[in-house]
């Protein structure tokens, strides 16, 4: 079981992805569920797998919130592409802890503002973990044998290309695509690298273009709403303290207005990006 997606083996060749209404933040699964979230993510997966050019492991949809995919040899890297200085990248910038080849001069500037548009797309991979994803430099990827130099170049190329495709569609919907995470696997027979996992508001951060303001916390159409609320009540600081002391954090109950807002934002994002009306049933 993943944090918010359950994965079942059907045979040697395929898997079933079951998208749940669970939601996580700061790598913690919360107790409250988000209505229709699983259906939205399943609908989004279907949309992106069908529209994006390039190979992926999607086979078919089998129910309201389940799809069947080909089993791949997954590459243990989350390929994050960033277009804006936001989220964990901004936190690392403030801590002078960014290790991304070719960006040294840019991030040496001490006057960069939150949500600044980056001068180029940044490939910012992380580890793939059930606990906490950590930034990975390209040097570390090669040193740890997570991918060969040829594979790393292919991962970057495909990630950049997929970002451009997603961004074209997202931009036409009046959104700014701040960042997105892709996962890839290798065909067990041919070794070909292809897109895997899924794409939706759990994998990307989007903002309403009309509301964008540099230097400000952006109003997001993803689970950033939840992260901001949790930070506001001090949960992230409590979580860091618990992690440092091997303690289990007390999970806060989400207020109804946050649950409703997150659910509505997921649905709104789906309808605007796909141009389709979200239906509660198939």
N, C-alpha and C positions, 0 to 999 in steps of 0.2 A: 504493500500500500504506500502510495506517495503522500505528500502533504495534503493535496487537494484532488488528486486523481488516482483512482485505483487501476492497477494493471493486472490482467489475468492472462496466463498462458493457455492457448487453445490446443496447440500441437507444436511440432518442432519449427514451424515456419511463420506462425502468426501470433499476434497478441490482441487482446481486447482492452481498449482504453475506456474507462467509465468515469465520466466527468461528474464530480460531486458538487454539492452546494457548500462544502466546507470552504473556509478561507483562512489564510495564514498571513502573518505579518512578522517581520524580523525573525523569520524561520520558526515561528511558533504557531501551531494550529489553535485557532480560537474555538471557544465552545459554541458560539452562535453560528447559524448558517445564513447564507444570503439567498433569498428566494430566486429561483430561475437561473442562478449562476451556472450550474452544470449544463443546462440546456443552451444557454448563450455561448458558453465555451465550445460546446459540441458543434453548434451552428457555425461559429467562427472558424473552427478547425476545418469543417467541410468547405467553407468559402475560400479560405486561403490555399488549402491543398489543391483545389480545383483551378484556381485562377493564376497562381504563381508559376512562372516558367522554371523548368528544372525538375529533376527527379525527386520524388519523395516516397515515403513508405505507406501512404494511405491506400486502402483497398476498398472499403465500403462502410456506409453507415448501417448499423443494425438495430438501433432503437433511439428513443428520445435523447438519451445522453451517452450513447456508446458508439464507438467506431472500431472497425477491425483494421489493423495495420500489419505490415510485414515486419517480422523480427529481424533486427539488424544487430551488428556488433557495435554497440554504442561507443562513441569517443568521449572519454570522461572530461569534457571541457564544455562550459557554457560560453558560447560566442556572443558577447555583448557588443553592439555597435551603438556609439553615442554621438548625438548631434548637438547636445546642449550640456552645459556644466551644471549638473543637477544630481540629486540623490547621493549615493555613496561616493561618486566621483568628486562632488563638491566637498564632502566631508574629508576625503583624502587630500584634496587640494589645501584645505585649511590646516591640515596636519603635516603638510609637506611630505606626503607619503605616496606620491604617484610615481610608478615605475613603468612608463609606457614609452617604448623606443620612438624617438623622433619628436617627442612633445616637451622635452626638457626646457627649451628656451621659452616656449609659450607659457608653461605653468610656473616658470620662475617669476613671472609678473605677479606681484603681490596685490594688485588692485582689481583683479577679475571679480565680477559680480555673479551672484547666484543667478542661474538660468541664462547665462551668457551663451550666445550662439558660438559654437566652436568653429574655428577657421577651416576645419576639415573634419571628415568623419573619423572617429577614433575607435579602433579595435581594442576592446578592453575585456579580455576573457577572464573567467573565474573558474574555480574548481567546481565540480558537480558533487554536492554533498547533501545528505538528509538533515544535517545539522546546520552548518553555516557556510555559505559560499564565500571563498576568499579570492581576492584578485590574483591573477597569474600573469607574470611577464612572459613574453615570448621566449626569453632565455630560459626561464624556469620550465616551460612546457617541453623544450628540447632536452634540457638537462634531466628531467624526470621521466623522459621517454613516453610522455602522454600522446605525442604525435611526432612523426618524422618531419624534417624540414619541408619536404614536398607536400605532405599532408597539411601542415600548418599553412603553407601558402594557399592551398586549395580551400581550406576552411575560411581564411580571410577573404579570398576572392568570392566564394559563394555567399558569405555573410554580407559583404559590401553590395553585391548584386541584388540579393534579396531585400536588403534595406532600401535600395533605390526603388525596387518594384512596390514594396509596401508603402513607401513614402509617397509615391505618385498617387496611389489610391487614397491614402489617408489625407493628403493635402487637398485633393479634389473635394473632400468632405468638410473642409473648413477646420481641420485639425493640424497641429504641429506634432510631428513624431520626434519626441525627445530621445528615446532610446528603445532598443528592442533586443531580446535574447533569442538566439537560435541554438538548436541542438542538432547534431549530425551523427549518423551511423554509417557503417560500411556493409555493403551487400556481402553476406557470408560466402557467396559463390564467386563473385567477380572482384570484390574489394572496393567497388566504386563507392565514393562518398556521396551521401544524399541527405536531404532534409528529413528530420525526424521530429518526434514529440508533437507539439501543437503550437499554434499562434493565436493569441487573444489578449485581453486586458491583464492577464496574469503574466504575460511575457513582454508587453510593451507599455510605455508611458506616453500618453497623448494629452495635449492641451487644446483648448478652444483657441484658435488663432486670434479671434477678435478680443480675447481677454488677456492675451500674453503681455506681461510687463517684466522687463529685465530687473533683476535685483529683488524680485518678490517671490514668495511661495506661490506656485501656480495651482490653479483649480483643475485637478486632473480627472480624466474619464477612465479611471482604473482604481486599483485599491490604495492609491496614495492618500485618498480621503481618509481611509482607515488608519494608515500609518500616522498621518498628521494628528488625528484625534488621540491615538495612543501616546504619541509624543507629548501632546498637550496635557494629558493626565499623569505624565511621569512614568509611564510603563516601560519605555525604552531604557531609562536610567535604572529602574528597578531590575530589568532583565539583565543588563550588563553587570549589576552588582551580584545577582544570583548566579550568573555564568562564572564570574570570578571566584565564587565561593562554593561552587558545585551544589547550589540550591535550586529547588523547583519554584518557578515564579507563580504568583497567584494570577490566574487569567481573569481579566475584567469582563464583566457582562457588557455587551454592546447596547447602547440605547437604540430604541426603535427608529429614531430619525436617521441614525447613521446606517443601520441595516437597509432601510428603505432607499436612502440616497445612493448607496453603493449599488444596490440592485438596479435602480433606475438608470444610473450612469452606464452600467454594463449593457443594458438594453438599448439605451440611446446611442452608445458607441456602435453597437452592431447595426442598428437601423440606418444611421448616417453613413457609415463606411460601406455597407453592402447595398444600400438602397432598397432593402427588403423590410417588410413589416415582420417584427418578431411575433411568433405564435407560441402559445403555451403548450401546444401539442403538435405532433407531427402531422 
